[in-house]
Amino acid sequence: MIPPDLETLLGPLERFEAIRRGVVSLGDRLCDLSYGNPYDGATERTRAILRDALDVKRLLDLQYSPFGGHTLPRRAVAERLAESHALPFTFGDVDLTPGATAALHVALRAVSAPGDEVIMPVPCWLDYPLYARYLGLTPLPVPLSAGEFRLDPQAIAAAITPRTCAVLLSHPANPTGRSYGAEELEALGAALGRAEHRIRRPITLIADEVHRDFVAPGAYRSAVAAWPRTLIVYSFGKYHFLQGQRLGYVAVSPRHPERRDLSAELVRWTRIMGFVAPTALMQRAIPKLLDLQHDGSWLAAWRARFTSELAACGYEVVRGDATLFLYVRTPEGSDDFGFIGALAKAGVLALPAPLFHHCGYFRLALTGTERMLERALTTLCHFPAQCATCA
């Protein structure tokens, strides 16, 4: 049976799914901007890499692989991390997983014991608290700064107790679409250092970097530079629009004091928890996927346009600079789910803030077709005045 605390966490998502089921009959008239499922799909270059991975035959090429993944793709990931994060990663630091969700489970399990606490800046990705509770941990939400949704290192440090094992940070942040700057991350690192000294217990920073590719070139700053005891979580699916193929990893910072022991333990937890390595096919695709770059100008253009036009229509929009998402304040006087339900009936699906352990906002995924995005923008700009059932 699902325990009551997990039932409670499942509630908001299941309430939204009921709204979704109620409007699927709209068919192609529905603009689905709820999840980051790009309707245009993977590029032809991405598909060619998968075809090549399947067509080139090698001994035992589609058979079982070791827990943690094969050495060659792990080495390829480590070499790219060494370039992008300016730290000497090696293949042993990388544990390949079937997607970022498995990486998050393994990371949380490896740094905790049942009953420990995990700090989560909120709003955060919907399933962080669910995973923590499932693993016997206590999620502690700490609000980001109001309005701009910046990190609040002092509030994070104040929430840390002797039971705290980790801080789970979405960066760039989902749902707010903000990428944290070097100063914010350095302040967080300093706050963690003071907190570690106070509670006399190590604190791990789990940096969920699955959206780091959706930042302006050269603008991303990883949290790994600000805190030695960091684990990086990543998903290839986000950037290459292959979410359904479940390919990701958790990587240990080369500066981590227990680097080798923790790296080995992550692989062991992969086996214990039943998260085998990604498919043999996806592992073979990793080296070429790492070399594949996509034009992100379309995303920047739609982000700028939605931000500008929604603001002109009276919405308060969070000034995001990353991810596939836009975070928008729910019109004044409206209930979050009431607004989302009425908006869905008008033909636009979006996610309400309660899914992100927050309130008063909704998230738009800028991943629909061009036609969807145009129609959604028109509907949103006319909607507040028409919405008589949102409260």
C-alpha positions as CSV (number, residue, x, y, z in Angstrom):
1,M,0.0,0.0,0.0
2,I,1.1,3.6,-0.7
3,P,1.7,5.3,2.7
4,P,-0.5,8.4,3.6
5,D,2.4,10.8,3.3
6,L,3.1,9.7,-0.3
7,E,-0.6,9.8,-1.1
8,T,-0.6,13.4,0.0
9,L,2.3,14.3,-2.2
10,L,0.7,12.5,-5.2
11,G,-2.5,14.5,-4.7
12,P,-1.7,17.7,-6.6
13,L,-0.4,15.9,-9.7
14,E,-3.4,13.5,-9.8
15,R,-5.7,16.5,-9.5
16,F,-4.0,18.0,-12.5
17,E,-4.2,14.7,-14.4
18,A,-8.0,14.8,-13.9
19,I,-8.1,18.2,-15.5
20,R,-6.0,16.9,-18.4
21,R,-8.3,13.9,-18.9
22,G,-11.2,16.3,-19.0
23,V,-10.0,18.2,-22.0
24,V,-8.2,15.5,-24.2
25,S,-11.4,15.5,-26.3
26,L,-10.3,18.9,-27.7
27,G,-7.7,17.0,-29.8
28,D,-5.5,19.2,-31.9
29,R,-7.3,22.3,-30.6
30,L,-5.6,21.7,-27.2
31,C,-2.3,23.6,-26.7
32,D,-0.4,21.4,-24.3
33,L,2.2,23.5,-22.5
34,S,2.2,21.4,-19.3
35,Y,5.2,19.2,-19.6
36,G,8.5,19.7,-21.4
37,N,7.7,17.3,-24.3
38,P,8.8,19.0,-27.5
39,Y,6.2,18.3,-30.0
40,D,8.6,18.8,-32.9
41,G,10.6,15.9,-31.4
42,A,14.3,14.9,-31.7
43,T,16.2,16.3,-34.6
44,E,17.3,14.2,-37.6
45,R,20.9,14.4,-36.5
46,T,19.9,13.0,-33.1
47,R,17.9,10.2,-34.7
48,A,20.9,9.4,-37.0
49,I,23.1,8.9,-33.9
50,L,20.6,6.3,-32.5
51,R,20.4,4.5,-35.9
52,D,24.2,4.4,-36.0
53,A,24.4,3.0,-32.5
54,L,22.0,0.2,-33.5
55,D,23.5,-0.5,-36.9
56,V,27.2,-0.9,-36.0
57,K,27.5,-4.4,-34.7
58,R,30.0,-5.3,-32.0
59,L,30.5,-8.3,-29.7
60,L,27.8,-8.4,-27.0
61,D,26.7,-4.9,-28.2
62,L,23.1,-5.2,-26.9
63,Q,23.7,-7.4,-23.9
64,Y,24.0,-6.7,-20.2
65,S,26.3,-3.9,-19.1
66,P,28.0,-3.4,-15.8
67,F,26.3,-1.5,-13.0
68,G,27.4,2.1,-13.4
69,G,27.7,1.6,-17.1
70,H,30.4,0.7,-19.6
71,T,33.8,2.3,-19.2
72,L,33.9,4.0,-22.6
73,P,30.7,6.1,-22.2
74,R,31.6,6.9,-18.6
75,R,35.0,8.1,-19.7
76,A,33.4,10.2,-22.5
77,V,31.1,11.9,-19.9
78,A,34.0,12.5,-17.5
79,E,36.1,14.1,-20.3
80,R,33.3,16.4,-21.2
81,L,32.6,17.3,-17.6
82,A,36.3,18.1,-17.2
83,E,36.1,20.6,-20.0
84,S,32.8,22.2,-19.1
85,H,33.3,22.3,-15.3
86,A,37.1,22.8,-15.2
87,L,37.7,19.9,-12.8
88,P,39.6,16.6,-13.3
89,F,36.7,14.2,-13.6
90,T,37.5,10.6,-14.4
91,F,35.3,7.7,-15.5
92,G,35.1,6.4,-11.9
93,D,33.3,9.6,-10.9
94,V,30.4,8.9,-13.2
95,D,27.5,6.5,-12.5
96,L,25.4,6.1,-15.6
97,T,21.7,5.7,-14.9
98,P,18.4,5.2,-16.7
99,G,17.5,8.9,-16.6
100,A,17.9,11.7,-14.0
101,T,15.1,10.3,-11.8
102,A,17.1,7.2,-11.1
103,A,20.2,9.4,-10.6
104,L,18.3,11.4,-8.0
105,H,17.2,8.3,-6.1
106,V,20.7,6.9,-6.0
107,A,22.3,10.2,-5.0
108,L,19.8,10.7,-2.1
109,R,20.2,7.1,-0.9
110,A,24.0,7.2,-1.0
111,V,24.4,10.4,1.2
112,S,21.7,9.7,3.7
113,A,20.3,7.4,6.4
114,P,16.6,6.9,7.1
115,G,15.3,9.8,9.2
116,D,17.7,12.3,7.7
117,E,16.5,15.7,6.3
118,V,17.0,17.1,2.8
119,I,16.7,20.9,2.3
120,M,14.8,21.8,-0.9
121,P,14.6,25.4,-2.1
122,V,11.0,25.9,-3.3
123,P,9.3,26.1,-5.7
124,C,11.1,23.0,-6.8
125,W,10.5,20.1,-9.2
126,L,7.4,18.3,-8.3
127,D,8.8,14.9,-7.3
128,Y,11.8,15.9,-5.1
129,P,9.8,15.6,-1.9
130,L,8.1,12.4,-3.1
131,Y,11.5,10.7,-3.7
132,A,12.8,11.8,-0.3
133,R,9.8,10.5,1.5
134,Y,9.9,7.2,-0.3
135,L,13.5,6.8,0.9
136,G,12.6,7.5,4.5
137,L,13.9,11.1,4.5
138,T,12.2,14.3,5.6
139,P,12.0,17.0,2.9
140,L,12.4,20.5,4.3
141,P,11.2,23.2,1.9
142,V,13.0,26.6,2.1
143,P,11.4,29.4,0.0
144,L,13.4,31.1,-2.6
145,S,13.4,34.9,-2.4
146,A,9.9,36.3,-3.2
147,G,9.4,37.8,-6.6
148,E,12.8,37.2,-8.2
149,F,13.2,33.7,-6.8
150,R,16.8,34.0,-6.0
151,L,18.7,31.7,-3.7
152,D,18.4,32.6,0.0
153,P,21.6,31.1,1.5
154,Q,20.9,32.5,5.0
155,A,17.4,30.8,5.0
156,I,18.9,27.5,3.8
157,A,21.6,27.6,6.5
158,A,19.0,28.5,9.2
159,A,17.0,25.4,8.2
160,I,19.9,23.0,8.6
161,T,19.8,20.8,11.7
162,P,22.0,18.0,12.9
163,R,19.8,15.7,10.9
164,T,20.4,17.4,7.6
165,C,22.3,15.3,5.1
166,A,21.9,17.2,1.9
167,V,20.6,20.2,0.0
168,L,18.8,19.3,-3.3
169,L,19.1,22.2,-5.8
170,S,17.5,22.5,-9.2
171,H,19.9,24.7,-11.2
172,P,18.9,26.0,-13.6
173,A,15.7,26.1,-11.6
174,N,12.5,24.3,-12.5
175,P,9.9,25.7,-12.5
176,T,11.1,29.3,-12.3
177,G,13.4,29.2,-15.3
178,R,16.2,31.0,-13.4
179,S,19.9,30.2,-13.6
180,Y,21.8,31.2,-10.5
181,G,24.9,33.3,-10.8
182,A,28.4,32.8,-9.4
183,E,27.8,35.2,-6.4
184,E,24.6,33.3,-5.4
185,L,26.3,30.0,-5.6
186,E,29.4,31.2,-3.7
187,A,27.2,32.6,-1.0
188,L,25.5,29.2,-0.8
189,G,28.8,27.4,-0.5
190,A,29.9,29.7,2.3
191,A,26.6,29.2,4.1
192,L,27.0,25.4,3.8
193,G,30.5,25.6,5.2
194,R,29.4,27.5,8.3
195,A,26.5,25.1,8.8
196,E,28.8,22.1,8.5
197,H,31.0,23.5,11.2
198,R,28.0,24.2,13.4
199,I,26.3,20.8,13.2
200,R,29.6,18.9,12.8
201,R,28.2,16.7,10.1
202,P,29.0,16.7,6.3
203,I,26.4,18.2,4.0
204,T,26.1,17.1,0.4
205,L,24.9,19.5,-2.3
206,I,23.0,17.5,-5.0
207,A,23.0,19.8,-8.0
208,D,20.3,18.8,-10.5
209,E,21.7,20.2,-13.8
210,V,19.3,18.6,-16.2
211,H,18.5,22.0,-17.8
212,R,22.1,23.5,-17.9
213,D,22.1,23.3,-21.7
214,F,19.2,25.7,-22.0
215,V,21.3,28.7,-20.8
216,A,23.0,31.3,-23.1
217,P,26.4,30.0,-24.3
218,G,29.1,30.6,-21.7
219,A,26.6,31.9,-19.0
220,Y,26.2,28.7,-16.9
221,R,28.0,28.4,-13.6
222,S,27.9,25.0,-11.9
223,A,27.4,24.7,-8.2
224,V,30.3,22.2,-8.1
225,A,32.7,25.2,-8.1
226,A,31.1,26.6,-4.9
227,W,31.0,23.5,-2.7
228,P,33.4,20.5,-2.7
229,R,30.9,17.9,-1.4
230,T,28.8,18.1,-4.6
231,L,27.0,15.5,-6.7
232,I,25.9,16.4,-10.2
233,V,22.7,14.9,-11.7
234,Y,22.2,15.2,-15.5
235,S,19.8,13.9,-18.2
236,F,20.7,13.6,-21.9
237,G,17.0,13.4,-22.6
238,K,16.2,17.1,-21.9
239,Y,18.7,18.6,-24.3
240,H,18.3,16.1,-27.1
241,F,14.5,15.7,-26.7
242,L,14.9,12.0,-25.9
243,Q,13.2,12.0,-22.5
244,G,11.6,8.6,-23.1
245,Q,14.9,6.9,-23.7
246,R,16.0,7.3,-20.0
247,L,19.7,8.2,-20.1
248,G,21.4,10.2,-17.4
249,Y,24.1,10.1,-14.7
250,V,25.2,11.2,-11.2
251,A,28.8,12.4,-11.0
252,V,30.9,13.0,-7.9
253,S,32.9,16.2,-7.8
254,P,36.7,15.5,-8.0
255,R,37.0,17.8,-5.0
256,H,34.7,15.7,-2.8
257,P,36.6,14.6,0.3
258,E,35.3,11.0,0.0
259,R,35.4,10.9,-3.8
260,R,36.5,7.3,-4.4
261,D,34.4,5.7,-1.7
262,L,31.3,7.6,-2.6
263,S,31.7,6.9,-6.3
264,A,31.9,3.2,-5.6
265,E,28.9,3.4,-3.3
266,L,26.8,5.0,-5.9
267,V,27.3,2.1,-8.2
268,R,26.5,-0.4,-5.4
269,W,23.3,1.5,-4.6
270,T,22.4,1.3,-8.3
271,R,22.3,-2.4,-7.9
272,I,20.7,-2.5,-4.5
273,M,17.8,-0.2,-5.7
274,G,17.3,-2.1,-8.9
275,F,18.3,0.8,-11.1
276,V,20.4,-1.0,-13.8
277,A,22.5,1.0,-16.2
278,P,20.9,2.6,-19.2
279,T,20.2,0.4,-22.1
280,A,23.3,-0.8,-24.1
281,L,22.0,1.1,-27.1
282,M,21.8,4.5,-25.3
283,Q,25.3,4.0,-23.8
284,R,26.7,3.5,-27.3
285,A,25.1,6.8,-28.3
286,I,26.7,8.8,-25.5
287,P,30.0,9.9,-27.2
288,K,28.2,11.3,-30.3
289,L,25.4,12.9,-28.2
290,L,28.1,14.7,-26.2
291,D,29.4,16.2,-29.5
292,L,26.0,17.2,-30.8
293,Q,25.0,20.9,-30.4
294,H,21.6,22.3,-31.1
295,D,20.5,25.8,-32.1
296,G,18.7,27.2,-29.1
297,S,17.7,30.6,-30.6
298,W,14.1,29.4,-31.0
299,L,13.8,29.0,-27.3
300,A,15.3,32.3,-26.4
301,A,12.9,34.0,-29.0
302,W,9.8,32.4,-27.6
303,R,10.8,33.1,-24.0
304,A,11.3,36.7,-24.8
305,R,8.1,37.0,-26.7
306,F,5.9,35.2,-24.1
307,T,7.5,37.3,-21.3
308,S,6.9,40.6,-23.2
309,E,3.4,39.9,-24.4
310,L,2.1,38.3,-21.2
311,A,3.5,41.3,-19.2
312,A,1.7,43.6,-21.6
313,C,-1.5,41.7,-21.0
314,G,-1.2,42.2,-17.2
315,Y,0.5,39.0,-16.1
316,E,3.5,39.1,-13.7
317,V,6.2,37.0,-15.3
318,V,9.3,35.7,-13.6
319,R,12.3,36.9,-15.6
320,G,13.8,33.6,-16.4
321,D,16.9,33.0,-18.5
322,A,17.1,29.2,-18.7
323,T,15.2,25.9,-18.9
324,L,12.2,25.2,-21.2
325,F,9.8,26.9,-18.9
326,L,8.2,30.2,-17.9
327,Y,6.8,30.8,-14.5
328,V,3.8,33.2,-14.3
329,R,1.7,34.6,-11.5
330,T,-1.9,33.4,-11.4
331,P,-4.3,36.4,-12.0
332,E,-5.2,38.1,-8.7
333,G,-8.2,36.6,-7.0
334,S,-7.9,33.3,-8.8
335,D,-7.5,29.9,-7.3
336,D,-4.5,28.0,-8.8
337,F,-6.4,24.9,-9.8
338,G,-9.5,26.8,-10.7
339,F,-7.5,29.0,-13.0
340,I,-5.8,26.0,-14.6
341,G,-9.0,24.1,-15.0
342,A,-10.7,27.1,-16.7
343,L,-7.6,27.7,-18.9
344,A,-7.7,24.0,-20.0
345,K,-11.3,24.3,-21.1
346,A,-10.2,27.3,-23.1
347,G,-7.6,25.2,-24.8
348,V,-4.3,25.7,-22.9
349,L,-2.8,23.2,-20.5
350,A,-0.3,24.5,-17.9
351,L,0.9,23.3,-14.6
352,P,-0.3,25.0,-11.4
353,A,2.2,26.0,-8.7
354,P,0.9,23.5,-6.1
355,L,2.6,20.7,-8.1
356,F,5.9,22.6,-7.3
357,H,5.1,22.9,-3.6
358,H,4.2,26.6,-4.1
359,C,1.1,28.7,-4.8
360,G,0.0,31.7,-6.8
361,Y,1.7,30.8,-10.1
362,F,1.6,28.5,-13.1
363,R,4.3,27.1,-15.4
364,L,4.3,27.1,-19.1
365,A,6.5,24.7,-21.2
366,L,7.7,26.4,-24.4
367,T,7.8,23.1,-26.2
368,G,4.6,23.1,-28.2
369,T,4.5,23.4,-32.0
370,E,4.7,27.0,-33.4
371,R,1.0,26.8,-34.0
372,M,0.4,25.7,-30.4
373,L,2.5,28.5,-29.0
374,E,0.8,31.2,-31.1
375,R,-2.7,30.0,-30.1
376,A,-1.7,29.7,-26.5
377,L,-0.3,33.2,-26.3
378,T,-3.5,34.6,-27.9
379,T,-5.7,32.6,-25.5
380,L,-3.7,33.6,-22.4
381,C,-3.8,37.3,-23.4
382,H,-7.6,37.3,-23.7
383,F,-8.2,34.9,-20.9
384,P,-8.1,36.9,-17.6
385,A,-11.0,39.1,-18.6
386,Q,-13.0,36.1,-19.7
387,C,-12.3,33.9,-16.7
388,A,-15.4,34.0,-14.5
389,T,-14.8,30.6,-12.9
390,C,-11.2,30.8,-11.7
391,A,-11.9,31.7,-8.1
